[in-house]
Amino acid sequence: MSQVSVSTRVFRLLRIIKDFEAGIIRVPAFQRDFEWDYSKKVQLFESILKGLPIGTIFLWRPDFIDNENYRLFESDSIGGYNLPDRAIDYFYVLDGLQRLSTLFGCLIDEGQTPLKKNHKLWTQQGFNLIYNLETNQIVKARKSLQIFEIELHKFIDHNSYAEFIDKVQEVNFSQDQKQLFRNRYVHFQKQITTFDLPIVELTGASIEEAVEIFGKLNSTGAKVTSEWKLNALSFNIKEGFRLGNEIDNLLKDIKVYNFQNLDRKVIFKAIINSFGVVYFDKSSENDNKKIDKLSNEPNFIENTRKTIAAIKKSIKFLHNEILVIDSKLLPYSNQLIFITDFFNQVDNPSEEQLRNLKEWFWITTYSNYFTIYNFSKQRKAYDKFQGFIKNNSNPIYIDDSIKKFRTEKFPKKISMGSVRGKALALFMLNYSHNFKPLIIVNNIKYSTKEVYNLDENTSENTIIFFEKFESVELFLNKNYFLENFTLYNHKEVLKQRKKKIIGEEMRFVKSLGIDYFEDVIISEVVVS
């Protein structure tokens, strides 16, 4: 280990802002992007207003110095302001970027800073917050502000208070209101200008050492995620590689399939799984040694990009072939990881392989495949699927203790929080579409009968669904399986509709070799 020093200090918030403007505080490019929503930004300032601590900021001075190409190692901005030239004494933000971005974005006055403001980025990231003295709340700014609605950066400018008092005197407020405004203004200004931030500074450490020390020092704070750690350790300037950016770009690309809200953890697990760090091994995601080793793999960048391409193929397959037309319809995230393994290893799958893959999806969906097995048996199921990838053998693992798979009870309603509900939803979507695939042209989803390959006999309700993309729950619960009913009794219609759905789903499930819950229960009742 290189010569590393760790020091702790307490700085006034105003000092931190000045350090940023002077080029002392920098942002390493491997850091995640700003992602705090409105509520988190408000909570931060509410804590300051109440005098509550907002956590420790971790800063890092690396053991390498590159005065010529340092910009390649850094992000361009923080808090909606472009980074100035780097100072001689500088530190990178290791932890606290979301908090510092919020503080800088809201408290720096565009008219009094040497920094250039990126107006578009500043607005997109939502730093236009104000303190409403009347309601005593931090809120979003409106286009036209009332006298008692104060932009947050005003509170670090002592001259602004005098201007505020002059304006208040000119307005017909009661004396009690004026005094209330004064008291709140002075209180918040004092809270801001005297607020202290605890700082931990690491000096003379490599990236690997900084990440390790940060993890130890921060063991009682916010969790150091495996994705963050791998993002830092695998960052490569020459290759222009940043894991966070690769995942961000993937989420943009799969928006056409309505998978843009896919949990990043699932993507990360699929990536580490492709290196043999099996996703369901509980220790794998938090095993620092495995993450360290993974980041040093000579083919890490190449393999990661190949896996991300496989994830795209997997999602396209799920969307087009099985009508998983939204990420919330995916029954198990494990299914995506398995299918990604398939497309990662099979460049040109045959029709037979794709048919078997679809059947595997339906069986694992209806059988609770990923919940009935413990970890050792999940490993056997995983190995069985790997055999399918390599030689197209049967991909389904059946334990000796399980005589036959059985579905859960028919759900009372479609619920995207229930695997059984998702199974029913997917069946109804596929049944209504005659189990035919969807088509996407040039990565754009068109709302036409031709592009979706809908038959001329497809019900109008189904066409409307694809054109308007109504909520899955609303559409499935109201429109399917009603076309052939001419009954006028509402309760009888619903009864017959449910009977038809159960009958058709039972026929489909039995074709997969799975026992249908209702059918088994009826048989048991008759026998008894």
C-alpha positions in Angstrom: 0.0 0.0 0.0 1.2 3.5 -0.8 1.7 6.2 1.8 -1.9 7.0 2.8 -3.1 9.5 5.3 -6.6 9.9 6.7 -7.7 13.1 8.4 -11.0 14.3 9.7 -12.0 18.0 9.8 -15.1 20.1 10.1 -15.7 22.9 7.6 -18.3 25.5 7.3 -20.7 24.9 4.4 -19.7 28.3 3.0 -16.0 27.2 3.0 -17.0 24.1 1.0 -18.8 26.3 -1.6 -15.7 28.5 -1.9 -13.5 25.5 -2.3 -15.6 24.3 -5.2 -15.5 27.7 -6.9 -11.7 27.7 -6.5 -11.3 24.3 -8.2 -10.3 22.4 -5.0 -13.3 20.0 -5.1 -13.4 17.8 -8.2 -15.7 15.0 -9.4 -14.1 11.7 -10.6 -15.7 10.5 -13.8 -16.5 7.1 -12.3 -19.0 8.7 -9.9 -22.6 8.0 -10.6 -24.6 10.8 -12.1 -26.8 13.1 -10.1 -30.1 11.3 -9.5 -31.7 12.8 -6.4 -35.4 13.7 -6.9 -37.2 16.7 -5.6 -38.1 15.1 -2.2 -34.6 14.2 -1.3 -33.3 17.7 -2.1 -36.1 19.2 0.0 -35.2 16.8 2.9 -31.6 17.9 2.8 -32.5 21.6 3.3 -35.2 20.7 5.8 -32.4 19.0 7.9 -30.3 22.1 7.6 -33.2 24.3 8.6 -33.7 22.1 11.8 -30.0 22.0 12.5 -29.7 18.3 11.9 -26.5 16.6 10.5 -26.6 15.6 6.9 -23.7 13.0 7.0 -20.0 13.0 6.4 -18.4 14.0 3.1 -15.5 11.7 1.9 -12.8 13.4 -0.2 -9.8 11.8 -1.9 -6.5 13.1 -3.1 -5.0 10.3 -5.4 -1.4 9.1 -5.4 -1.0 10.1 -9.1 -0.7 13.5 -10.6 -1.6 14.3 -14.2 -1.6 18.0 -14.9 -2.2 17.6 -18.7 -4.9 15.0 -19.1 -6.7 15.3 -15.7 -9.9 16.4 -17.4 -10.3 12.9 -18.9 -10.5 11.6 -15.3 -13.1 14.1 -14.3 -16.8 14.9 -14.8 -17.6 18.3 -16.4 -19.9 19.7 -13.8 -21.5 19.5 -10.4 -24.8 21.2 -9.3 -25.4 22.5 -12.8 -22.2 24.5 -12.8 -19.2 23.7 -15.0 -16.1 22.7 -13.1 -13.3 25.4 -13.0 -9.7 24.7 -13.6 -8.1 22.4 -11.1 -6.3 24.0 -8.1 -2.9 22.8 -7.0 -4.4 21.3 -3.9 -7.5 19.4 -4.9 -9.7 16.5 -3.7 -12.1 14.3 -5.5 -15.5 13.6 -4.1 -15.6 9.9 -3.1 -18.9 10.0 -1.2 -21.4 12.9 -0.9 -21.8 13.8 -4.5 -25.6 13.9 -4.3 -25.5 16.2 -1.2 -22.8 18.5 -2.6 -24.5 18.8 -6.0 -27.7 19.8 -4.2 -25.9 22.3 -2.0 -23.9 23.9 -4.8 -26.8 23.9 -7.3 -29.2 25.6 -4.9 -26.8 27.9 -2.9 -24.5 29.3 -5.6 -25.6 32.7 -7.0 -25.2 32.8 -10.7 -24.6 36.6 -10.6 -21.9 36.4 -8.0 -19.8 33.3 -9.0 -16.9 33.0 -11.4 -18.4 29.7 -12.6 -20.3 29.2 -15.8 -23.8 27.9 -15.3 -25.2 25.2 -17.5 -28.8 26.4 -17.5 -30.3 23.4 -19.2 -28.6 20.9 -16.9 -29.4 23.1 -13.8 -33.1 23.1 -14.7 -33.2 19.4 -15.6 -31.7 18.5 -12.3 -34.2 20.6 -10.4 -32.1 23.0 -8.3 -34.7 25.8 -8.5 -35.8 25.6 -4.9 -37.0 28.4 -2.6 -37.9 28.9 1.0 -41.5 29.9 1.5 -41.4 32.1 4.7 -45.2 32.0 4.9 -45.6 28.2 4.9 -42.1 27.5 6.4 -41.5 25.0 3.6 -38.8 24.3 1.0 -40.6 24.1 -2.4 -40.0 24.4 -6.1 -39.8 27.9 -7.4 -42.6 29.3 -9.6 -42.1 31.7 -12.5 -43.3 34.6 -10.5 -42.2 34.7 -6.8 -44.0 36.4 -3.9 -42.0 38.6 -1.6 -42.0 35.8 1.1 -40.7 33.2 -1.4 -36.9 33.4 -1.3 -34.4 31.7 -3.6 -32.0 29.7 -1.4 -28.8 31.3 -2.6 -30.1 34.6 -1.1 -29.5 33.2 2.4 -25.7 33.2 2.0 -25.7 36.8 0.9 -25.9 39.1 4.0 -26.9 42.0 1.8 -30.1 40.2 0.7 -31.6 40.5 4.1 -31.6 44.3 4.0 -33.2 44.2 0.5 -35.8 41.8 1.8 -36.7 44.1 4.8 -37.1 47.1 2.5 -39.5 45.1 0.2 -41.5 43.8 3.1 -42.1 47.4 4.5 -43.6 48.4 1.1 -46.3 45.7 1.2 -49.5 45.7 3.3 -48.7 42.8 5.6 -49.7 42.9 9.3 -46.9 43.6 11.8 -47.2 40.0 13.1 -46.7 38.7 9.5 -43.7 40.9 8.9 -42.1 39.9 12.2 -42.8 36.2 11.4 -41.1 36.6 8.0 -38.1 38.4 9.6 -37.7 35.7 12.2 -37.8 32.9 9.7 -35.4 34.6 7.3 -32.8 35.3 10.0 -33.2 31.8 11.4 -32.6 30.1 8.1 -29.8 32.4 7.1 -28.1 31.6 10.4 -28.6 27.9 9.9 -27.1 28.1 6.4 -24.1 30.3 7.2 -23.1 28.5 10.4 -23.8 25.0 9.2 -20.8 22.6 9.7 -19.9 19.6 7.5 -17.7 16.8 8.8 -15.1 15.9 6.2 -12.9 12.8 5.9 -9.9 13.3 3.6 -7.9 10.5 2.1 -4.5 11.5 0.7 -2.0 9.6 -1.3 -4.2 6.6 -2.1 -4.7 4.7 -5.4 -8.3 4.1 -6.6 -8.2 0.6 -5.2 -7.0 1.8 -1.8 -9.4 4.7 -1.7 -12.4 2.4 -2.4 -11.2 -0.1 0.2 -10.7 2.6 2.9 -13.9 4.3 2.0 -15.8 1.0 2.5 -14.3 0.5 5.9 -14.8 4.0 7.1 -18.3 4.1 5.8 -19.3 0.7 7.2 -22.0 2.3 9.4 -23.2 4.8 6.8 -24.7 4.4 3.3 -23.9 1.0 1.8 -21.1 0.9 -0.7 -22.8 -1.0 -3.5 -21.0 -3.5 -5.7 -22.0 -1.5 -8.7 -20.4 1.7 -7.4 -17.3 -0.2 -6.4 -16.9 -2.0 -9.8 -17.7 1.3 -11.5 -14.8 2.9 -9.8 -12.3 0.0 -10.1 -13.1 -0.7 -13.8 -13.1 3.0 -15.0 -10.8 3.2 -18.0 -9.9 6.6 -19.6 -8.3 5.2 -22.7 -11.2 2.9 -23.6 -13.7 5.6 -22.6 -15.4 3.0 -20.4 -17.6 3.8 -17.4 -19.8 1.0 -16.2 -22.5 3.5 -15.0 -22.6 5.0 -18.5 -22.9 1.6 -20.1 -25.9 0.8 -17.9 -27.4 4.2 -18.5 -27.2 3.8 -22.3 -28.7 0.3 -22.1 -31.7 1.7 -20.2 -32.2 4.3 -22.9 -31.9 1.7 -25.7 -34.5 -0.7 -24.1 -37.0 2.1 -23.6 -38.6 1.0 -27.0 -39.6 -2.2 -25.2 -40.9 -0.3 -22.1 -38.0 -1.7 -20.0 -36.4 1.6 -19.2 -37.5 1.1 -15.5 -35.7 -2.2 -15.2 -33.8 -2.4 -11.9 -30.1 -1.6 -12.4 -29.3 -4.3 -9.9 -30.7 -6.9 -12.3 -28.4 -5.6 -15.1 -25.5 -5.6 -12.8 -26.2 -9.2 -11.7 -26.4 -10.3 -15.3 -23.0 -8.7 -15.9 -21.2 -10.3 -13.0 -23.0 -13.5 -13.7 -21.3 -13.6 -17.2 -17.9 -13.8 -15.4 -18.9 -16.9 -13.4 -19.8 -14.9 -10.3 -23.2 -16.6 -10.1 -25.9 -14.1 -9.2 -27.8 -16.2 -6.6 -24.7 -16.8 -4.5 -25.6 -14.4 -1.6 -22.0 -13.7 -0.9 -21.1 -12.9 -4.5 -22.5 -9.4 -4.7 -20.9 -8.3 -1.5 -17.6 -10.2 -1.7 -15.0 -7.5 -2.1 -12.3 -9.9 -3.3 -14.5 -11.1 -6.1 -15.3 -7.6 -7.2 -11.6 -6.7 -7.1 -10.7 -9.7 -9.1 -13.5 -9.0 -11.6 -12.3 -5.4 -12.2 -8.8 -6.7 -13.1 -10.1 -9.2 -15.7 -8.2 -8.3 -18.9 -11.4 -8.8 -21.0 -13.7 -7.0 -18.5 -14.7 -4.2 -20.8 -15.1 -6.4 -23.9 -17.1 -9.0 -21.9 -19.3 -6.4 -20.2 -20.3 -4.8 -23.5 -21.0 -8.2 -25.0 -23.2 -9.0 -22.0 -25.1 -5.7 -22.4 -25.7 -6.6 -26.1 -27.1 -9.9 -24.9 -29.4 -8.2 -22.4 -30.8 -6.2 -25.3 -31.4 -9.3 -27.3 -33.0 -11.0 -24.3 -35.4 -8.1 -23.7 -36.3 -8.0 -27.4 -37.0 -11.7 -27.2 -39.2 -11.3 -24.1 -41.1 -8.4 -25.6 -41.6 -9.6 -29.1 -41.9 -13.4 -28.7 -43.7 -13.6 -25.3 -45.4 -10.2 -25.1 -43.6 -9.0 -22.0 -44.5 -5.6 -23.1 -43.4 -3.8 -20.0 -40.7 -4.6 -17.4 -43.3 -4.8 -14.7 -44.7 -7.8 -16.5 -41.5 -9.8 -16.1 -42.4 -12.6 -13.5 -38.8 -13.1 -12.2 -35.7 -11.0 -12.8 -33.8 -14.4 -12.7 -35.5 -15.2 -16.0 -33.8 -12.3 -17.7 -30.4 -13.3 -16.2 -30.8 -16.9 -17.5 -32.0 -15.7 -21.0 -29.1 -13.2 -21.1 -26.7 -16.2 -20.5 -28.3 -17.9 -23.5 -28.0 -15.0 -25.9 -24.5 -14.3 -24.6 -23.4 -17.7 -25.7 -25.6 -18.4 -28.7 -25.1 -16.0 -31.5 -27.6 -17.5 -34.0 -30.2 -19.6 -32.1 -32.2 -22.1 -34.1 -36.0 -22.1 -34.2 -36.0 -25.2 -32.0 -33.8 -23.5 -29.4 -36.1 -20.5 -29.3 -39.2 -22.7 -29.0 -37.5 -24.5 -26.1 -36.5 -21.2 -24.5 -40.1 -19.9 -24.7 -41.4 -23.2 -23.2 -38.8 -22.8 -20.4 -40.1 -19.3 -19.7 -43.7 -20.4 -19.4 -42.8 -23.4 -17.2 -40.7 -21.4 -14.9 -43.4 -18.7 -14.7 -46.3 -21.0 -13.8 -44.3 -23.4 -11.6 -42.8 -21.0 -9.1 -39.5 -22.4 -10.3 -37.3 -19.7 -8.7 -38.9 -19.9 -5.3 -39.5 -23.6 -4.6 -35.7 -24.4 -4.7 -33.1 -23.6 -2.1 -29.7 -22.2 -3.2 -28.0 -25.6 -3.8 -30.9 -26.7 -6.0 -31.0 -23.3 -7.8 -27.4 -24.1 -8.7 -28.5 -27.4 -10.2 -31.3 -25.6 -12.1 -28.7 -23.1 -13.3 -26.3 -25.9 -14.4 -29.2 -27.7 -16.2 -29.9 -24.5 -18.1 -26.2 -24.2 -19.0 -26.5 -27.7 -20.5 -29.4 -26.5 -22.6 -27.3 -23.6 -23.9 -24.4 -25.9 -24.9 -26.2 -28.9 -26.3 -29.9 -28.0 -26.5 -30.9 -30.5 -23.8 -33.9 -30.2 -21.6 -33.5 -26.9 -19.7 -35.9 -27.7 -16.8 -34.5 -29.1 -13.6 -37.0 -31.2 -11.5 -36.0 -32.3 -8.1 -36.8 -35.8 -6.9 -38.9 -34.5 -4.1 -41.2 -32.7 -6.6 -43.5 -35.2 -8.4 -44.9 -32.5 -10.6 -45.1 -28.7 -10.9 -48.4 -27.1 -9.9 -49.7 -23.5 -10.4 -50.8 -21.2 -7.6 -54.4 -20.5 -7.1 -56.2 -18.5 -9.8 -55.8 -14.8 -8.7 -58.7 -12.7 -7.7 -57.4 -9.8 -9.8 -54.5 -9.0 -12.0 -51.6 -7.7 -9.9 -48.2 -6.7 -11.1 -46.8 -7.5 -7.7 -47.8 -11.1 -8.0 -46.0 -13.7 -10.1 -49.3 -15.6 -10.5 -51.0 -12.3 -11.6 -48.2 -11.6 -14.1 -48.5 -15.2 -15.4 -52.2 -14.7 -16.0 -51.6 -11.3 -17.6 -49.0 -12.7 -20.0 -51.3 -15.6 -20.9 -54.2 -13.3 -21.7 -52.0 -11.0 -23.8 -50.6 -14.0 -25.8 -54.0 -15.7 -26.1 -55.6 -12.6 -27.4 -52.8 -12.2 -29.9 -53.0 -15.9 -30.9 -49.5 -16.4 -29.4 -48.0 -14.6 -32.4 -44.9 -12.4 -32.0 -44.9 -8.6 -32.1 -42.8 -6.7 -34.7 -40.8 -3.5 -34.0 -39.5 -1.7 -37.1 -36.2 0.3 -36.9 -36.4 0.2 -33.1 -39.5 2.3 -33.1 -42.8 1.0 -31.8 -45.6 2.0 -34.2 -49.2 2.0 -33.2 -50.5 0.2 -36.3 -52.1 -3.1 -37.0 -49.5 -4.0 -39.6 -46.4 -3.4 -37.4 -47.9 -5.3 -34.5 -48.8 -8.1 -36.9 -52.4 -8.2 -35.7 -54.8 -10.3 -37.6 -57.8 -8.8 -39.4 -60.0 -10.7 -36.9 -58.2 -9.3 -33.8 -60.7 -7.6 -31.6 -61.0 -3.8 -31.6 -60.2 -3.7 -27.9 -56.8 -5.4 -28.5 -55.9 -3.0 -31.3 -56.9 0.0 -29.1 -54.7 -1.5 -26.3 -51.6 -1.6 -28.5 -52.3 1.9 -30.0 -53.0 3.7 -26.7 -50.9 1.4 -24.5 -53.3 1.6 -21.7 -52.3 0.3 -18.3 -51.9 -3.5 -18.4 -54.1 -4.0 -15.3 -57.0 -1.8 -16.6 -57.0 -3.5 -20.0 -56.7 -7.1 -18.8 -59.4 -6.7 -16.2 -62.0 -5.0 -18.5 -61.6 -6.0 -22.1 -60.4 -9.6 -22.7 -62.6 -12.6 -23.3 -65.8 -10.5 -23.7 -66.1 -10.5 -27.5 -68.4 -13.5 -27.8 -70.8 -12.8 -24.9 -74.2 -11.3 -25.7 -75.6 -11.7 -22.2 -77.1 -8.6 -20.5 -76.7 -9.7 -16.9 -73.5 -8.1 -15.7 -72.8 -10.7 -13.0 -73.5 -13.6 -15.4 -71.1 -12.1 -17.9 -68.3 -11.8 -15.4 -69.0 -15.4 -14.2 -68.9 -16.8 -17.8 -65.8 -14.7 -18.6 -63.9 -16.1 -15.6 -65.0 -19.6 -16.5 -63.7 -19.1 -20.0 -60.4 -17.6 -18.9 -59.8 -20.5 -16.4 -60.7 -23.1 -19.0 -58.3 -21.7 -21.6 -55.5 -21.1 -19.2 -55.9 -24.6 -17.8 -55.6 -26.1 -21.3 -52.4 -24.1 -21.9 -50.8 -24.9 -18.5 -51.5 -28.6 -18.9 -49.9 -28.5 -22.3 -46.7 -27.5 -20.4 -46.9 -30.6 -18.2 -48.0 -28.6 -15.1 -51.0 -29.4 -12.9 -53.5 -26.6 -12.7 -54.5 -25.7 -9.2 -58.3 -25.4 -9.6 -58.4 -28.7 -11.6 -56.5 -30.6 -9.0 -58.6 -29.2 -6.1 -61.8 -30.1 -7.9 -60.5 -33.6 -8.5 -59.4 -34.0 -4.8 -62.9 -32.8 -3.7 -64.6 -35.3 -6.0 -62.4 -38.2 -4.8 -63.0 -37.3 -1.1 
